[in-house]
Amino acid sequence: MRPFAGYDGLKADIMAAIDPEFRVFLSRGVKHEIRLEEIAWGGVVKDGIPSLDDPKLIAAAEASYLLPDDLVFGVEINGDARAYPLRILNWHEMFNDTIGGVPLALAYCTLCGSGILFETAVAGRAKPFVFGSSGFLYRSNKLMYDNETHSLWNQFTGRPVVGPLTGSGVELKIRPVTITSWEEWRKRHPTTRVLSLETGHRRDYGSGVAYRTYFASPNLMFPAVVEDKRLKPKDHVFVLRAGNDEKAYAVAAFAGGKVVNDRIGALDVVLVGEAATRTVRAYRAGGRSFSAADASLATLAAAAGSTWQVSESGLVGPGGATLERLPGHIAYWFAWAGYKKGKPLYGE
């Protein structure tokens, strides 16, 4: 069923009555590849959830505000290790930063539990994209926007879906990102830097403050159709993205610390995870089968007897041989199943 003629203009007028800035996103005749009827107001104005752009970082020893079990988004590129605590990102849902010389944006949708790390430099464009939060949702997932064209982007796919860039073929490359505890990240990366509390914004960055009720509840905040009942809507899954092949793994499968050998499409993979901290890393296996070589899962043993070190960029084996890390991220099941209908789930 299609909306009536002129619906796009009416939608733009209604949203502009909430915030006049919404007119940069919606207008009569705007290009779009998602249904405009499914775009919902998320309860905040444009940039009402402000992004952190080139945020201030401090040394690990200075981060006395963090508790050992506070969760962080951990990123390490070209030897540059950074930690972005969820207790801060819960308030901002987006950072634009350069890590190891690579311009990146972390698009974090608290409602669907997913923080996805994107490269923001795109071939053929003079400058990297810089992203913010539009204030709109699509299927209970945030629509981010770029501040150059004000196109709306799907946070799950890294594609522009409303506005000038719709249909352009632009798609952001996904980079690996790790959720883990501050204690574990600092242990693995003692020279890491971490977000300062001096963000330029006044928020209560206390541990477990933002979205406490929502995170603790099995219910969704905004309506979303949940047809796939293989898991509960807010069960956490790790989503592995290997080219055109995608697969979800219930985070609960990694309870107590597990190594999972699997296959996705034509690719042999190995996943290393711990459910308690929502930590899962995925790597090419190169035809090998791995098991844990130590209790911390910092080292894996291949069936042939070789030992491999777990790093943020890959598994490092004898003679410096490397097996590439694969991009993936955590999400709530309802969000993944809603966007990627029928994609395989590990164990089935």
PAFIRO-127876 format. One record per residue (C-alpha): x, y, z; residue in one letter. Coordinates in nm, 4 decimals, m for minus. Layout:
X; Y; Z; A
...
END
This chain:
0.0000; 0.0000; 0.0000; M
0.1437; 0.3368; m0.1041; R
0.0912; 0.6696; 0.0745; P
m0.1339; 0.9265; m0.0881; F
0.0051; 1.1856; m0.3289; A
0.1672; 1.4712; m0.1388; G
0.2407; 1.2623; 0.1713; Y
0.6074; 1.3610; 0.1585; D
0.5181; 1.7310; 0.1816; G
0.2704; 1.6706; 0.4641; L
0.5260; 1.4655; 0.6569; K
0.7823; 1.7425; 0.6137; A
0.5361; 2.0057; 0.7409; D
0.4393; 1.8003; 1.0458; I
0.7992; 1.7317; 1.1410; M
0.8985; 2.0946; 1.0839; A
0.6318; 2.1938; 1.3369; A
0.8326; 1.9914; 1.5919; I
1.1699; 2.1305; 1.4828; D
1.2153; 2.3674; 1.1858; P
1.5623; 2.2152; 1.1334; E
1.3940; 1.8929; 1.0184; F
1.3258; 2.0627; 0.6833; R
1.6872; 1.9983; 0.5821; V
1.5981; 1.6268; 0.5828; F
1.2395; 1.6081; 0.4572; L
1.0689; 1.8021; 0.1794; S
0.8236; 1.7567; m0.1051; R
0.9802; 1.5335; m0.3705; G
1.2728; 1.4246; m0.1513; V
1.4555; 1.1171; m0.2854; K
1.4194; 0.8115; m0.0659; H
1.4630; 0.4339; m0.0722; E
1.2842; 0.3582; 0.2557; I
0.9159; 0.4179; 0.3265; R
0.8678; 0.7695; 0.4596; L
0.5697; 0.6422; 0.6625; E
0.8112; 0.4326; 0.8698; E
1.0240; 0.7307; 0.9688; I
0.9307; 0.8260; 1.3253; A
1.0283; 1.1133; 1.5479; W
1.2622; 0.9892; 1.8221; G
1.1650; 1.2523; 2.0791; G
1.4622; 1.4862; 2.0261; V
1.5393; 1.7705; 1.7855; V
1.8161; 1.7639; 1.5246; K
2.1447; 1.7153; 1.7127; D
1.9471; 1.6892; 2.0352; G
2.1762; 1.3916; 2.0945; I
2.5041; 1.5707; 2.0178; P
2.7902; 1.3856; 1.8509; S
3.1427; 1.3982; 1.9919; L
3.3703; 1.5410; 1.7231; D
3.7469; 1.5000; 1.7729; D
3.6800; 1.4481; 2.1442; P
3.9346; 1.5059; 2.4185; K
4.1251; 1.1920; 2.5196; L
4.3298; 1.1215; 2.8300; I
4.5794; 0.8550; 2.9377; A
4.4432; 0.5422; 3.1022; A
4.6027; 0.6376; 3.4346; A
4.4028; 0.9622; 3.4370; E
4.0656; 0.7931; 3.3878; A
3.9853; 0.7583; 3.7574; S
3.6146; 0.7994; 3.6817; Y
3.5948; 0.4539; 3.5195; L
3.5058; 0.1377; 3.7109; L
3.6830; m0.1882; 3.6154; P
3.3609; m0.3451; 3.4811; D
3.2431; m0.0390; 3.2876; D
3.1990; m0.1364; 2.9235; L
3.3903; 0.0446; 2.6511; V
3.4028; 0.0463; 2.2738; F
3.7649; m0.0464; 2.2026; G
3.9393; 0.0399; 1.8765; V
4.3040; m0.0091; 1.7809; E
4.4373; 0.0892; 1.4388; I
4.8036; 0.1139; 1.3406; N
4.9076; 0.0935; 1.7054; G
4.6695; 0.3714; 1.8159; D
4.4432; 0.2264; 2.0884; A
4.1333; 0.4154; 2.2057; R
3.8556; 0.3408; 2.4538; A
3.5149; 0.5070; 2.4293; Y
3.3084; 0.4232; 2.7409; P
2.9460; 0.3312; 2.6832; L
2.8461; 0.5377; 2.9880; R
2.9505; 0.8454; 2.7851; I
2.8446; 0.7253; 2.4376; L
2.4975; 0.6395; 2.5717; N
2.4428; 1.0173; 2.5863; W
2.5989; 1.1004; 2.2486; H
2.5477; 0.7953; 2.0228; E
2.8076; 0.9154; 1.7729; M
3.1708; 1.0128; 1.7544; F
3.3731; 1.1452; 1.4628; N
3.7432; 1.0884; 1.5176; D
4.0679; 0.9896; 1.3488; T
4.2335; 0.6749; 1.4833; I
4.5693; 0.5572; 1.3549; G
4.5378; 0.8048; 1.0691; G
4.1979; 0.6685; 0.9597; V
3.8910; 0.8985; 0.9757; P
3.6063; 0.7107; 1.1436; L
3.2612; 0.7487; 1.2908; A
3.1055; 0.5225; 1.5499; L
2.7285; 0.5213; 1.4989; A
2.5756; 0.3887; 1.8195; Y
2.2028; 0.3210; 1.8393; C
2.1189; 0.2705; 2.2047; T
1.7657; 0.1579; 2.1156; L
1.8915; m0.1352; 1.9070; C
2.2086; m0.1982; 2.1091; G
2.4442; m0.1597; 1.8140; S
2.7635; 0.0421; 1.7824; G
2.8983; 0.0205; 1.4264; I
3.2350; 0.1657; 1.3272; L
3.2483; 0.3170; 0.9791; F
3.5306; 0.4580; 0.7687; E
3.4153; 0.8040; 0.6668; T
3.6557; 0.8659; 0.3771; A
3.4928; 0.7561; 0.0519; V
3.6654; 0.7271; m0.2864; A
3.5875; 1.0200; m0.5128; G
3.5020; 1.2607; m0.2309; R
3.7427; 1.5344; m0.1253; A
3.6705; 1.5174; 0.2487; K
3.5557; 1.2499; 0.4937; P
3.1925; 1.2583; 0.5964; F
3.1071; 1.3949; 0.9411; V
2.7918; 1.2511; 1.0961; F
2.5324; 1.3535; 1.3502; G
2.2034; 1.2265; 1.4916; S
1.9000; 1.3477; 1.2992; S
1.6376; 1.2922; 1.5687; G
1.4545; 1.0437; 1.3441; F
1.4136; 0.6677; 1.3746; L
1.3426; 0.3956; 1.1217; Y
1.2191; 0.0667; 1.2660; R
1.3438; 0.1765; 1.6097; S
1.6906; 0.2399; 1.4649; N
1.8522; 0.5810; 1.4476; K
1.8841; 0.7649; 1.1191; L
2.2127; 0.9502; 1.1191; M
2.2932; 1.2296; 0.8761; Y
2.6009; 1.3745; 0.7100; D
2.6559; 1.7466; 0.7614; N
2.7612; 1.8071; 0.3997; E
2.4449; 1.7004; 0.2115; T
2.2045; 1.6425; 0.5034; H
2.1142; 1.3040; 0.3626; S
1.9712; 1.0566; 0.6131; L
2.1704; 0.7323; 0.6481; W
2.0668; 0.3897; 0.7695; N
2.2827; 0.3176; 1.0741; Q
2.2726; m0.0577; 1.0119; F
2.3837; m0.0527; 0.6496; T
2.5978; 0.2612; 0.6213; G
2.3944; 0.3701; 0.3173; R
2.2140; 0.7002; 0.2506; P
1.8405; 0.6333; 0.2313; V
1.6735; 0.9771; 0.2218; V
1.7996; 1.2942; 0.0565; G
2.0507; 1.3962; m0.2117; P
2.2806; 1.0941; m0.1815; L
2.0015; 0.8367; m0.2116; T
2.0774; 0.5999; m0.4990; G
2.4355; 0.7259; m0.5301; S
2.5860; 0.3848; m0.4545; G
2.7829; 0.5262; m0.1611; V
2.8270; 0.2743; 0.1200; E
3.0581; 0.3146; 0.4174; L
3.3158; 0.0455; 0.4937; K
3.2649; m0.1254; 0.8294; I
3.5641; m0.1651; 1.0624; R
3.5941; m0.4031; 1.3586; P
3.5075; m0.2642; 1.7013; V
3.5171; m0.4429; 2.0365; T
3.2884; m0.4063; 2.3364; I
3.4666; m0.5178; 2.6515; T
3.5268; m0.4111; 3.0102; S
3.7580; m0.1217; 3.0871; W
3.9695; m0.3569; 3.3007; E
4.0157; m0.6037; 3.0158; E
4.0805; m0.3388; 2.7499; W
4.3406; m0.1620; 2.9632; R
4.5107; m0.4930; 3.0415; K
4.5456; m0.5717; 2.6702; R
4.6278; m0.2115; 2.5728; H
4.8163; m0.0416; 2.8581; P
4.8994; 0.2640; 2.6429; T
4.5372; 0.3180; 2.5415; T
4.3814; 0.6595; 2.5561; R
4.0247; 0.7044; 2.6726; V
3.7523; 0.9669; 2.6512; L
3.7758; 1.2508; 2.8994; S
3.4694; 1.3584; 3.0947; L
3.5338; 1.7036; 2.9486; E
3.3111; 1.6566; 2.6448; T
3.1854; 2.0139; 2.6176; G
2.8394; 1.8987; 2.7292; H
2.6676; 1.8795; 3.0683; R
2.5503; 1.5230; 3.1259; R
2.5468; 1.2771; 3.4141; D
2.8103; 1.0326; 3.2915; Y
2.7730; 0.8090; 3.5944; G
2.7981; 0.4347; 3.5475; S
2.4621; 0.2891; 3.4430; G
2.2774; 0.6221; 3.4442; V
2.1653; 0.6736; 3.0827; A
1.8929; 0.4376; 2.9523; Y
1.9048; 0.2325; 3.2740; R
1.5345; 0.1397; 3.2602; T
1.5375; 0.0583; 2.8878; Y
1.8476; m0.1605; 2.9091; F
1.7006; m0.3529; 3.2014; A
1.3621; m0.4074; 3.0361; S
1.2663; m0.6747; 2.7785; P
1.0421; m0.4161; 2.6102; N
1.1146; m0.1837; 2.3193; L
1.0811; 0.1933; 2.3523; M
0.9384; 0.2428; 2.0031; F
0.7249; 0.0017; 1.7999; P
0.9051; m0.2444; 1.5716; A
0.7742; m0.5547; 1.3997; V
0.9517; m0.8603; 1.5407; V
0.8562; m1.1571; 1.3222; E
1.1633; m1.3740; 1.3820; D
1.1151; m1.5602; 1.7108; K
1.4405; m1.7603; 1.7086; R
1.5660; m1.5355; 1.9898; L
1.4011; m1.2866; 2.2242; K
1.3801; m0.9326; 2.0814; P
1.6464; m0.7844; 2.3107; K
1.8862; m1.0786; 2.3203; D
2.2322; m0.9585; 2.2253; H
2.3856; m1.1036; 1.9100; V
2.7226; m1.0569; 1.7467; F
2.6788; m0.9867; 1.3794; V
2.9617; m1.1029; 1.1526; L
2.9855; m0.9294; 0.8155; R
3.2169; m1.0948; 0.5632; A
3.1540; m0.9378; 0.2243; G
2.8088; m1.0399; 0.1048; N
2.7848; m1.3077; 0.3744; D
2.6373; m1.2180; 0.7120; E
2.5614; m1.4281; 1.0167; K
2.4428; m1.3688; 1.3732; A
2.5783; m1.5395; 1.6847; Y
2.3916; m1.5251; 2.0156; A
2.6271; m1.3615; 2.2637; V
2.5024; m1.6108; 2.5234; A
2.6827; m1.8822; 2.3219; A
3.0109; m1.7362; 2.4515; F
2.9218; m1.7719; 2.8218; A
3.2301; m1.8417; 3.0312; G
3.4631; m1.7596; 2.7414; G
3.4443; m1.9624; 2.4222; K
3.6241; m2.0208; 2.0929; V
3.3862; m2.0983; 1.8060; V
3.5044; m2.2448; 1.4763; N
3.2518; m2.1918; 1.1996; D
3.1962; m2.1238; 0.8325; R
3.0212; m1.8258; 0.6762; I
2.9596; m1.8607; 0.3052; G
3.2831; m2.0032; 0.1634; A
3.4943; m1.8588; 0.4461; L
3.6365; m2.0468; 0.7451; D
3.6152; m1.8259; 1.0542; V
3.6982; m1.8391; 1.4229; V
3.5274; m1.6299; 1.6882; L
3.6606; m1.5586; 2.0360; V
3.4216; m1.4229; 2.2952; G
3.3040; m1.3721; 2.6516; E
2.9320; m1.3158; 2.7082; A
2.9738; m1.1371; 3.0425; A
3.1353; m0.8361; 2.8727; T
2.9621; m0.8708; 2.5331; R
3.3070; m0.9253; 2.3841; T
3.3337; m1.1077; 2.0512; V
3.6143; m1.0848; 1.7957; R
3.6039; m1.2687; 1.4623; A
3.8911; m1.3694; 1.2326; Y
3.9617; m1.5580; 0.9148; R
4.0639; m1.9129; 1.0107; A
4.2539; m1.9985; 0.6937; G
4.1388; m2.3601; 0.7052; G
4.2570; m2.4065; 1.0641; R
4.0632; m2.5162; 1.3704; S
4.1426; m2.3315; 1.6938; F
4.1006; m2.3804; 2.0665; S
4.1813; m2.1659; 2.3698; A
4.5461; m2.1778; 2.4738; A
4.4932; m1.9842; 2.7967; D
4.2057; m1.8863; 3.0242; A
4.2156; m1.5197; 2.9176; S
4.1612; m1.6119; 2.5502; L
4.4580; m1.3930; 2.4584; A
4.6209; m1.6903; 2.2841; T
4.4749; m1.9604; 2.0606; L
4.6150; m2.2991; 1.9685; A
4.5734; m2.4339; 1.6163; A
4.5040; m2.8032; 1.5685; A
4.8465; m2.8446; 1.4057; A
5.0135; m2.7295; 1.7275; G
5.0985; m2.3678; 1.6444; S
5.0157; m2.0801; 1.8815; T
4.8427; m1.7604; 1.7717; W
4.8105; m1.4297; 1.9559; Q
4.4729; m1.2559; 1.9573; V
4.5078; m0.8915; 1.8514; S
4.2708; m0.6185; 1.7380; E
4.3918; m0.6396; 1.3772; S
4.4270; m1.0164; 1.3419; G
4.5548; m1.3456; 1.4772; L
4.9343; m1.3404; 1.4769; V
5.1038; m1.6764; 1.4388; G
5.4465; m1.8311; 1.3780; P
5.6872; m1.6177; 1.1788; G
5.4525; m1.3198; 1.1931; G
5.1819; m1.4911; 0.9850; A
4.8519; m1.3039; 1.0239; T
4.4889; m1.4035; 0.9873; L
4.2735; m1.0981; 0.9237; E
4.0188; m0.9662; 1.1722; R
3.6685; m0.9471; 1.0283; L
3.4204; m0.6636; 1.0841; P
3.1347; m0.7249; 1.3217; G
2.9350; m0.5634; 1.5992; H
2.6865; m0.6287; 1.8780; I
2.3120; m0.5636; 1.8322; A
1.9770; m0.6550; 1.9773; Y
1.8159; m0.9444; 1.7923; W
1.5028; m0.7471; 1.6981; F
1.7101; m0.4894; 1.5129; A
1.9216; m0.7388; 1.3213; W
1.6307; m0.9684; 1.2368; A
1.4226; m0.6700; 1.1264; G
1.6838; m0.5454; 0.8806; Y
1.8323; m0.8756; 0.7714; K
1.5360; m1.1066; 0.7457; K
1.6211; m1.4756; 0.7168; G
1.9961; m1.4387; 0.7660; K
2.1562; m1.7420; 0.9332; P
2.1864; m1.7765; 1.3077; L
2.4717; m1.9842; 1.4498; Y
2.3623; m2.3182; 1.5875; G
2.0791; m2.3738; 1.3391; E
END
